[in-house]
């Protein structure tokens, strides 16, 4: 796992659980990709107007996951308040996206995205709990 490798090679102390950190970072990266792909798939559906909220929620979640992953990758002069805020935002975005995608039971891309959102929310919540 490249994320774990990079965390393991960080030369200074990281005052966080490195395994939870790697899991949250990897989950956020994977979720951002899934949400971006789901939004694109939604745009290919016949009734795009029906998918507006899903597309918007997917894109918001993708952006928040992307930023969260980047913040989690920075350890020099660590600020726990910023990390907590990003993790909280990521959990909320993932929960909202999961709920919206879960409504579209007939669309396999939405179901796959909902699963990734749940994984990311769980990983970010575990990281958040460890630093709270």
Phi and psi in radians as a Rosetta constraint file:
Dihedral C 1 N 2 CA 2 C 2 CIRCULARHARMONIC -1.048 0.35
Dihedral N 2 CA 2 C 2 N 3 CIRCULARHARMONIC -0.639 0.35
Dihedral C 2 N 3 CA 3 C 3 CIRCULARHARMONIC -1.078 0.35
Dihedral N 3 CA 3 C 3 N 4 CIRCULARHARMONIC -0.850 0.35
Dihedral C 3 N 4 CA 4 C 4 CIRCULARHARMONIC -1.088 0.35
Dihedral N 4 CA 4 C 4 N 5 CIRCULARHARMONIC -0.680 0.35
Dihedral C 4 N 5 CA 5 C 5 CIRCULARHARMONIC -1.058 0.35
Dihedral N 5 CA 5 C 5 N 6 CIRCULARHARMONIC -0.797 0.35
Dihedral C 5 N 6 CA 6 C 6 CIRCULARHARMONIC -1.139 0.35
Dihedral N 6 CA 6 C 6 N 7 CIRCULARHARMONIC -0.703 0.35
Dihedral C 6 N 7 CA 7 C 7 CIRCULARHARMONIC -1.145 0.35
Dihedral N 7 CA 7 C 7 N 8 CIRCULARHARMONIC -0.744 0.35
Dihedral C 7 N 8 CA 8 C 8 CIRCULARHARMONIC -1.128 0.35
Dihedral N 8 CA 8 C 8 N 9 CIRCULARHARMONIC -0.494 0.35
Dihedral C 8 N 9 CA 9 C 9 CIRCULARHARMONIC -1.571 0.35
Dihedral N 9 CA 9 C 9 N 10 CIRCULARHARMONIC -0.053 0.35
Dihedral C 9 N 10 CA 10 C 10 CIRCULARHARMONIC -1.065 0.35
Dihedral N 10 CA 10 C 10 N 11 CIRCULARHARMONIC 2.189 0.35
Dihedral C 10 N 11 CA 11 C 11 CIRCULARHARMONIC -1.325 0.35
Dihedral N 11 CA 11 C 11 N 12 CIRCULARHARMONIC -0.333 0.35
Dihedral C 11 N 12 CA 12 C 12 CIRCULARHARMONIC -1.840 0.35
Dihedral N 12 CA 12 C 12 N 13 CIRCULARHARMONIC 3.084 0.35
Dihedral C 12 N 13 CA 13 C 13 CIRCULARHARMONIC -1.226 0.35
Dihedral N 13 CA 13 C 13 N 14 CIRCULARHARMONIC 2.431 0.35
Dihedral C 13 N 14 CA 14 C 14 CIRCULARHARMONIC -2.001 0.35
Dihedral N 14 CA 14 C 14 N 15 CIRCULARHARMONIC 2.107 0.35
Dihedral C 14 N 15 CA 15 C 15 CIRCULARHARMONIC -1.503 0.35
Dihedral N 15 CA 15 C 15 N 16 CIRCULARHARMONIC 0.664 0.35
Dihedral C 15 N 16 CA 16 C 16 CIRCULARHARMONIC -2.367 0.35
Dihedral N 16 CA 16 C 16 N 17 CIRCULARHARMONIC 2.807 0.35
Dihedral C 16 N 17 CA 17 C 17 CIRCULARHARMONIC -1.208 0.35
Dihedral N 17 CA 17 C 17 N 18 CIRCULARHARMONIC 1.976 0.35
Dihedral C 17 N 18 CA 18 C 18 CIRCULARHARMONIC -1.142 0.35
Dihedral N 18 CA 18 C 18 N 19 CIRCULARHARMONIC -0.557 0.35
Dihedral C 18 N 19 CA 19 C 19 CIRCULARHARMONIC -1.222 0.35
Dihedral N 19 CA 19 C 19 N 20 CIRCULARHARMONIC -0.830 0.35
Dihedral C 19 N 20 CA 20 C 20 CIRCULARHARMONIC -1.091 0.35
Dihedral N 20 CA 20 C 20 N 21 CIRCULARHARMONIC -0.662 0.35
Dihedral C 20 N 21 CA 21 C 21 CIRCULARHARMONIC -1.076 0.35
Dihedral N 21 CA 21 C 21 N 22 CIRCULARHARMONIC -0.801 0.35
Dihedral C 21 N 22 CA 22 C 22 CIRCULARHARMONIC -1.129 0.35
Dihedral N 22 CA 22 C 22 N 23 CIRCULARHARMONIC -0.723 0.35
Dihedral C 22 N 23 CA 23 C 23 CIRCULARHARMONIC -1.124 0.35
Dihedral N 23 CA 23 C 23 N 24 CIRCULARHARMONIC -0.758 0.35
Dihedral C 23 N 24 CA 24 C 24 CIRCULARHARMONIC -1.167 0.35
Dihedral N 24 CA 24 C 24 N 25 CIRCULARHARMONIC -0.737 0.35
Dihedral C 24 N 25 CA 25 C 25 CIRCULARHARMONIC -1.109 0.35
Dihedral N 25 CA 25 C 25 N 26 CIRCULARHARMONIC -0.816 0.35
Dihedral C 25 N 26 CA 26 C 26 CIRCULARHARMONIC -1.116 0.35
Dihedral N 26 CA 26 C 26 N 27 CIRCULARHARMONIC -0.739 0.35
Dihedral C 26 N 27 CA 27 C 27 CIRCULARHARMONIC -1.109 0.35
Dihedral N 27 CA 27 C 27 N 28 CIRCULARHARMONIC -0.701 0.35
Dihedral C 27 N 28 CA 28 C 28 CIRCULARHARMONIC -1.148 0.35
Dihedral N 28 CA 28 C 28 N 29 CIRCULARHARMONIC -0.714 0.35
Dihedral C 28 N 29 CA 29 C 29 CIRCULARHARMONIC -1.111 0.35
Dihedral N 29 CA 29 C 29 N 30 CIRCULARHARMONIC -0.793 0.35
Dihedral C 29 N 30 CA 30 C 30 CIRCULARHARMONIC -1.154 0.35
Dihedral N 30 CA 30 C 30 N 31 CIRCULARHARMONIC -0.711 0.35
Dihedral C 30 N 31 CA 31 C 31 CIRCULARHARMONIC -1.160 0.35
Dihedral N 31 CA 31 C 31 N 32 CIRCULARHARMONIC -0.696 0.35
Dihedral C 31 N 32 CA 32 C 32 CIRCULARHARMONIC -1.027 0.35
Dihedral N 32 CA 32 C 32 N 33 CIRCULARHARMONIC -0.741 0.35
Dihedral C 32 N 33 CA 33 C 33 CIRCULARHARMONIC -1.161 0.35
Dihedral N 33 CA 33 C 33 N 34 CIRCULARHARMONIC -0.761 0.35
Dihedral C 33 N 34 CA 34 C 34 CIRCULARHARMONIC -1.101 0.35
Dihedral N 34 CA 34 C 34 N 35 CIRCULARHARMONIC -0.734 0.35
Dihedral C 34 N 35 CA 35 C 35 CIRCULARHARMONIC -1.172 0.35
Dihedral N 35 CA 35 C 35 N 36 CIRCULARHARMONIC -0.677 0.35
Dihedral C 35 N 36 CA 36 C 36 CIRCULARHARMONIC -1.128 0.35
Dihedral N 36 CA 36 C 36 N 37 CIRCULARHARMONIC -0.773 0.35
Dihedral C 36 N 37 CA 37 C 37 CIRCULARHARMONIC -1.149 0.35
Dihedral N 37 CA 37 C 37 N 38 CIRCULARHARMONIC -0.659 0.35
Dihedral C 37 N 38 CA 38 C 38 CIRCULARHARMONIC -1.160 0.35
Dihedral N 38 CA 38 C 38 N 39 CIRCULARHARMONIC -0.741 0.35
Dihedral C 38 N 39 CA 39 C 39 CIRCULARHARMONIC -1.043 0.35
Dihedral N 39 CA 39 C 39 N 40 CIRCULARHARMONIC -0.733 0.35
Dihedral C 39 N 40 CA 40 C 40 CIRCULARHARMONIC -1.132 0.35
Dihedral N 40 CA 40 C 40 N 41 CIRCULARHARMONIC -0.731 0.35
Dihedral C 40 N 41 CA 41 C 41 CIRCULARHARMONIC -1.124 0.35
Dihedral N 41 CA 41 C 41 N 42 CIRCULARHARMONIC -0.674 0.35
Dihedral C 41 N 42 CA 42 C 42 CIRCULARHARMONIC -1.053 0.35
Dihedral N 42 CA 42 C 42 N 43 CIRCULARHARMONIC -0.635 0.35
Dihedral C 42 N 43 CA 43 C 43 CIRCULARHARMONIC -1.161 0.35
Dihedral N 43 CA 43 C 43 N 44 CIRCULARHARMONIC -0.332 0.35
Dihedral C 43 N 44 CA 44 C 44 CIRCULARHARMONIC -1.610 0.35
Dihedral N 44 CA 44 C 44 N 45 CIRCULARHARMONIC -0.097 0.35
Dihedral C 44 N 45 CA 45 C 45 CIRCULARHARMONIC -1.220 0.35
Dihedral N 45 CA 45 C 45 N 46 CIRCULARHARMONIC 2.671 0.35
Dihedral C 45 N 46 CA 46 C 46 CIRCULARHARMONIC -1.076 0.35
Dihedral N 46 CA 46 C 46 N 47 CIRCULARHARMONIC -0.707 0.35
Dihedral C 46 N 47 CA 47 C 47 CIRCULARHARMONIC -1.863 0.35
Dihedral N 47 CA 47 C 47 N 48 CIRCULARHARMONIC 1.338 0.35
Dihedral C 47 N 48 CA 48 C 48 CIRCULARHARMONIC -1.063 0.35
Dihedral N 48 CA 48 C 48 N 49 CIRCULARHARMONIC -0.614 0.35
Dihedral C 48 N 49 CA 49 C 49 CIRCULARHARMONIC -1.022 0.35
Dihedral N 49 CA 49 C 49 N 50 CIRCULARHARMONIC -0.629 0.35
Dihedral C 49 N 50 CA 50 C 50 CIRCULARHARMONIC -1.163 0.35
Dihedral N 50 CA 50 C 50 N 51 CIRCULARHARMONIC -0.378 0.35
Dihedral C 50 N 51 CA 51 C 51 CIRCULARHARMONIC -1.739 0.35
Dihedral N 51 CA 51 C 51 N 52 CIRCULARHARMONIC 0.072 0.35
Dihedral C 51 N 52 CA 52 C 52 CIRCULARHARMONIC -0.931 0.35
Dihedral N 52 CA 52 C 52 N 53 CIRCULARHARMONIC -0.878 0.35
Dihedral C 52 N 53 CA 53 C 53 CIRCULARHARMONIC -1.115 0.35
Dihedral N 53 CA 53 C 53 N 54 CIRCULARHARMONIC -0.684 0.35
Dihedral C 53 N 54 CA 54 C 54 CIRCULARHARMONIC -1.116 0.35
Dihedral N 54 CA 54 C 54 N 55 CIRCULARHARMONIC -0.778 0.35
Dihedral C 54 N 55 CA 55 C 55 CIRCULARHARMONIC -1.064 0.35
Dihedral N 55 CA 55 C 55 N 56 CIRCULARHARMONIC -0.839 0.35
Dihedral C 55 N 56 CA 56 C 56 CIRCULARHARMONIC -1.072 0.35
Dihedral N 56 CA 56 C 56 N 57 CIRCULARHARMONIC -0.781 0.35
Dihedral C 56 N 57 CA 57 C 57 CIRCULARHARMONIC -1.130 0.35
Dihedral N 57 CA 57 C 57 N 58 CIRCULARHARMONIC -0.710 0.35
Dihedral C 57 N 58 CA 58 C 58 CIRCULARHARMONIC -1.054 0.35
Dihedral N 58 CA 58 C 58 N 59 CIRCULARHARMONIC -0.819 0.35
Dihedral C 58 N 59 CA 59 C 59 CIRCULARHARMONIC -1.188 0.35
Dihedral N 59 CA 59 C 59 N 60 CIRCULARHARMONIC -0.679 0.35
Dihedral C 59 N 60 CA 60 C 60 CIRCULARHARMONIC -1.081 0.35
Dihedral N 60 CA 60 C 60 N 61 CIRCULARHARMONIC -0.794 0.35
Dihedral C 60 N 61 CA 61 C 61 CIRCULARHARMONIC -1.120 0.35
Dihedral N 61 CA 61 C 61 N 62 CIRCULARHARMONIC -0.751 0.35
Dihedral C 61 N 62 CA 62 C 62 CIRCULARHARMONIC -1.027 0.35
Dihedral N 62 CA 62 C 62 N 63 CIRCULARHARMONIC -0.800 0.35
Dihedral C 62 N 63 CA 63 C 63 CIRCULARHARMONIC -1.116 0.35
Dihedral N 63 CA 63 C 63 N 64 CIRCULARHARMONIC -0.770 0.35
Dihedral C 63 N 64 CA 64 C 64 CIRCULARHARMONIC -1.156 0.35
Dihedral N 64 CA 64 C 64 N 65 CIRCULARHARMONIC -0.722 0.35
Dihedral C 64 N 65 CA 65 C 65 CIRCULARHARMONIC -1.096 0.35
Dihedral N 65 CA 65 C 65 N 66 CIRCULARHARMONIC -0.725 0.35
Dihedral C 65 N 66 CA 66 C 66 CIRCULARHARMONIC -1.066 0.35
Dihedral N 66 CA 66 C 66 N 67 CIRCULARHARMONIC -0.837 0.35
Dihedral C 66 N 67 CA 67 C 67 CIRCULARHARMONIC -1.157 0.35
Dihedral N 67 CA 67 C 67 N 68 CIRCULARHARMONIC -0.705 0.35
Dihedral C 67 N 68 CA 68 C 68 CIRCULARHARMONIC -1.039 0.35
Dihedral N 68 CA 68 C 68 N 69 CIRCULARHARMONIC -0.799 0.35
Dihedral C 68 N 69 CA 69 C 69 CIRCULARHARMONIC -1.048 0.35
Dihedral N 69 CA 69 C 69 N 70 CIRCULARHARMONIC -0.719 0.35
Dihedral C 69 N 70 CA 70 C 70 CIRCULARHARMONIC -1.172 0.35
Dihedral N 70 CA 70 C 70 N 71 CIRCULARHARMONIC -0.710 0.35
Dihedral C 70 N 71 CA 71 C 71 CIRCULARHARMONIC -1.116 0.35
Dihedral N 71 CA 71 C 71 N 72 CIRCULARHARMONIC -0.730 0.35
Dihedral C 71 N 72 CA 72 C 72 CIRCULARHARMONIC -1.148 0.35
Dihedral N 72 CA 72 C 72 N 73 CIRCULARHARMONIC -0.358 0.35
Dihedral C 72 N 73 CA 73 C 73 CIRCULARHARMONIC -1.483 0.35
Dihedral N 73 CA 73 C 73 N 74 CIRCULARHARMONIC -0.114 0.35
Dihedral C 73 N 74 CA 74 C 74 CIRCULARHARMONIC -1.827 0.35
Dihedral N 74 CA 74 C 74 N 75 CIRCULARHARMONIC 2.187 0.35
Dihedral C 74 N 75 CA 75 C 75 CIRCULARHARMONIC -2.076 0.35
Dihedral N 75 CA 75 C 75 N 76 CIRCULARHARMONIC -0.355 0.35
Dihedral C 75 N 76 CA 76 C 76 CIRCULARHARMONIC -1.198 0.35
Dihedral N 76 CA 76 C 76 N 77 CIRCULARHARMONIC 2.254 0.35
Dihedral C 76 N 77 CA 77 C 77 CIRCULARHARMONIC 0.976 0.35
Dihedral N 77 CA 77 C 77 N 78 CIRCULARHARMONIC 0.780 0.35
Dihedral C 77 N 78 CA 78 C 78 CIRCULARHARMONIC -0.871 0.35
Dihedral N 78 CA 78 C 78 N 79 CIRCULARHARMONIC 2.374 0.35
Dihedral C 78 N 79 CA 79 C 79 CIRCULARHARMONIC -2.131 0.35
Dihedral N 79 CA 79 C 79 N 80 CIRCULARHARMONIC 1.849 0.35
Dihedral C 79 N 80 CA 80 C 80 CIRCULARHARMONIC -1.060 0.35
Dihedral N 80 CA 80 C 80 N 81 CIRCULARHARMONIC -0.572 0.35
Dihedral C 80 N 81 CA 81 C 81 CIRCULARHARMONIC -1.130 0.35
Dihedral N 81 CA 81 C 81 N 82 CIRCULARHARMONIC -0.720 0.35
Dihedral C 81 N 82 CA 82 C 82 CIRCULARHARMONIC -1.187 0.35
Dihedral N 82 CA 82 C 82 N 83 CIRCULARHARMONIC -0.756 0.35
Dihedral C 82 N 83 CA 83 C 83 CIRCULARHARMONIC -1.072 0.35
Dihedral N 83 CA 83 C 83 N 84 CIRCULARHARMONIC -0.790 0.35
Dihedral C 83 N 84 CA 84 C 84 CIRCULARHARMONIC -1.040 0.35
Dihedral N 84 CA 84 C 84 N 85 CIRCULARHARMONIC -0.798 0.35
Dihedral C 84 N 85 CA 85 C 85 CIRCULARHARMONIC -1.076 0.35
Dihedral N 85 CA 85 C 85 N 86 CIRCULARHARMONIC -0.732 0.35
Dihedral C 85 N 86 CA 86 C 86 CIRCULARHARMONIC -1.166 0.35
Dihedral N 86 CA 86 C 86 N 87 CIRCULARHARMONIC -0.748 0.35
Dihedral C 86 N 87 CA 87 C 87 CIRCULARHARMONIC -1.112 0.35
Dihedral N 87 CA 87 C 87 N 88 CIRCULARHARMONIC -0.714 0.35
Dihedral C 87 N 88 CA 88 C 88 CIRCULARHARMONIC -1.093 0.35
Dihedral N 88 CA 88 C 88 N 89 CIRCULARHARMONIC -0.770 0.35
Dihedral C 88 N 89 CA 89 C 89 CIRCULARHARMONIC -1.109 0.35
Dihedral N 89 CA 89 C 89 N 90 CIRCULARHARMONIC -0.679 0.35
Dihedral C 89 N 90 CA 90 C 90 CIRCULARHARMONIC -1.166 0.35
Dihedral N 90 CA 90 C 90 N 91 CIRCULARHARMONIC -0.770 0.35
Dihedral C 90 N 91 CA 91 C 91 CIRCULARHARMONIC -1.031 0.35
Dihedral N 91 CA 91 C 91 N 92 CIRCULARHARMONIC -0.794 0.35
Dihedral C 91 N 92 CA 92 C 92 CIRCULARHARMONIC -1.123 0.35
Dihedral N 92 CA 92 C 92 N 93 CIRCULARHARMONIC -0.798 0.35
Dihedral C 92 N 93 CA 93 C 93 CIRCULARHARMONIC -1.082 0.35
Dihedral N 93 CA 93 C 93 N 94 CIRCULARHARMONIC -0.742 0.35
Dihedral C 93 N 94 CA 94 C 94 CIRCULARHARMONIC -1.150 0.35
Dihedral N 94 CA 94 C 94 N 95 CIRCULARHARMONIC -0.710 0.35
Dihedral C 94 N 95 CA 95 C 95 CIRCULARHARMONIC -1.120 0.35
Dihedral N 95 CA 95 C 95 N 96 CIRCULARHARMONIC -0.742 0.35
Dihedral C 95 N 96 CA 96 C 96 CIRCULARHARMONIC -1.129 0.35
Dihedral N 96 CA 96 C 96 N 97 CIRCULARHARMONIC -0.754 0.35
Dihedral C 96 N 97 CA 97 C 97 CIRCULARHARMONIC -1.182 0.35
Dihedral N 97 CA 97 C 97 N 98 CIRCULARHARMONIC -0.746 0.35
Dihedral C 97 N 98 CA 98 C 98 CIRCULARHARMONIC -0.989 0.35
Dihedral N 98 CA 98 C 98 N 99 CIRCULARHARMONIC -0.830 0.35
Dihedral C 98 N 99 CA 99 C 99 CIRCULARHARMONIC -1.099 0.35
Dihedral N 99 CA 99 C 99 N 100 CIRCULARHARMONIC -0.735 0.35
Dihedral C 99 N 100 CA 100 C 100 CIRCULARHARMONIC -1.178 0.35
Dihedral N 100 CA 100 C 100 N 101 CIRCULARHARMONIC -0.808 0.35
Dihedral C 100 N 101 CA 101 C 101 CIRCULARHARMONIC -1.126 0.35
Dihedral N 101 CA 101 C 101 N 102 CIRCULARHARMONIC -0.637 0.35
Dihedral C 101 N 102 CA 102 C 102 CIRCULARHARMONIC -1.093 0.35
Dihedral N 102 CA 102 C 102 N 103 CIRCULARHARMONIC -0.419 0.35
Dihedral C 102 N 103 CA 103 C 103 CIRCULARHARMONIC -1.162 0.35
Dihedral N 103 CA 103 C 103 N 104 CIRCULARHARMONIC -0.445 0.35
Dihedral C 103 N 104 CA 104 C 104 CIRCULARHARMONIC -1.696 0.35
Dihedral N 104 CA 104 C 104 N 105 CIRCULARHARMONIC 1.168 0.35
Dihedral C 104 N 105 CA 105 C 105 CIRCULARHARMONIC -1.110 0.35
Dihedral N 105 CA 105 C 105 N 106 CIRCULARHARMONIC -0.389 0.35
Dihedral C 105 N 106 CA 106 C 106 CIRCULARHARMONIC -1.538 0.35
Dihedral N 106 CA 106 C 106 N 107 CIRCULARHARMONIC 0.056 0.35
Dihedral C 106 N 107 CA 107 C 107 CIRCULARHARMONIC -2.048 0.35
Dihedral N 107 CA 107 C 107 N 108 CIRCULARHARMONIC 1.927 0.35
Dihedral C 107 N 108 CA 108 C 108 CIRCULARHARMONIC -1.108 0.35
Dihedral N 108 CA 108 C 108 N 109 CIRCULARHARMONIC -0.557 0.35
Dihedral C 108 N 109 CA 109 C 109 CIRCULARHARMONIC -1.153 0.35
Dihedral N 109 CA 109 C 109 N 110 CIRCULARHARMONIC -0.626 0.35
Dihedral C 109 N 110 CA 110 C 110 CIRCULARHARMONIC -1.210 0.35
Dihedral N 110 CA 110 C 110 N 111 CIRCULARHARMONIC -0.664 0.35
Dihedral C 110 N 111 CA 111 C 111 CIRCULARHARMONIC -1.161 0.35
Dihedral N 111 CA 111 C 111 N 112 CIRCULARHARMONIC -0.723 0.35
Dihedral C 111 N 112 CA 112 C 112 CIRCULARHARMONIC -1.124 0.35
Dihedral N 112 CA 112 C 112 N 113 CIRCULARHARMONIC -0.699 0.35
Dihedral C 112 N 113 CA 113 C 113 CIRCULARHARMONIC -1.139 0.35
Dihedral N 113 CA 113 C 113 N 114 CIRCULARHARMONIC -0.743 0.35
Dihedral C 113 N 114 CA 114 C 114 CIRCULARHARMONIC -1.028 0.35
Dihedral N 114 CA 114 C 114 N 115 CIRCULARHARMONIC -0.683 0.35
Dihedral C 114 N 115 CA 115 C 115 CIRCULARHARMONIC -1.136 0.35
Dihedral N 115 CA 115 C 115 N 116 CIRCULARHARMONIC -0.746 0.35
Dihedral C 115 N 116 CA 116 C 116 CIRCULARHARMONIC -1.152 0.35
Dihedral N 116 CA 116 C 116 N 117 CIRCULARHARMONIC -0.674 0.35
Dihedral C 116 N 117 CA 117 C 117 CIRCULARHARMONIC -1.090 0.35
Dihedral N 117 CA 117 C 117 N 118 CIRCULARHARMONIC -0.701 0.35
Dihedral C 117 N 118 CA 118 C 118 CIRCULARHARMONIC -1.129 0.35
Dihedral N 118 CA 118 C 118 N 119 CIRCULARHARMONIC -0.761 0.35
Dihedral C 118 N 119 CA 119 C 119 CIRCULARHARMONIC -1.049 0.35
Dihedral N 119 CA 119 C 119 N 120 CIRCULARHARMONIC -0.750 0.35
Dihedral C 119 N 120 CA 120 C 120 CIRCULARHARMONIC -1.176 0.35
Dihedral N 120 CA 120 C 120 N 121 CIRCULARHARMONIC -0.778 0.35
Dihedral C 120 N 121 CA 121 C 121 CIRCULARHARMONIC -1.030 0.35
Dihedral N 121 CA 121 C 121 N 122 CIRCULARHARMONIC -0.744 0.35
Dihedral C 121 N 122 CA 122 C 122 CIRCULARHARMONIC -1.109 0.35
Dihedral N 122 CA 122 C 122 N 123 CIRCULARHARMONIC -0.789 0.35
Dihedral C 122 N 123 CA 123 C 123 CIRCULARHARMONIC -1.155 0.35
Dihedral N 123 CA 123 C 123 N 124 CIRCULARHARMONIC -0.730 0.35
Dihedral C 123 N 124 CA 124 C 124 CIRCULARHARMONIC -1.206 0.35
Dihedral N 124 CA 124 C 124 N 125 CIRCULARHARMONIC -0.627 0.35
Dihedral C 124 N 125 CA 125 C 125 CIRCULARHARMONIC -1.162 0.35
Dihedral N 125 CA 125 C 125 N 126 CIRCULARHARMONIC -0.698 0.35
Dihedral C 125 N 126 CA 126 C 126 CIRCULARHARMONIC -1.100 0.35
Dihedral N 126 CA 126 C 126 N 127 CIRCULARHARMONIC -0.735 0.35
Dihedral C 126 N 127 CA 127 C 127 CIRCULARHARMONIC -1.132 0.35
Dihedral N 127 CA 127 C 127 N 128 CIRCULARHARMONIC -0.758 0.35
Dihedral C 127 N 128 CA 128 C 128 CIRCULARHARMONIC -1.065 0.35
Dihedral N 128 CA 128 C 128 N 129 CIRCULARHARMONIC -0.773 0.35
Dihedral C 128 N 129 CA 129 C 129 CIRCULARHARMONIC -1.084 0.35
Dihedral N 129 CA 129 C 129 N 130 CIRCULARHARMONIC -0.631 0.35
Dihedral C 129 N 130 CA 130 C 130 CIRCULARHARMONIC -1.229 0.35
Dihedral N 130 CA 130 C 130 N 131 CIRCULARHARMONIC -0.395 0.35
Dihedral C 130 N 131 CA 131 C 131 CIRCULARHARMONIC -1.875 0.35
Dihedral N 131 CA 131 C 131 N 132 CIRCULARHARMONIC -0.072 0.35
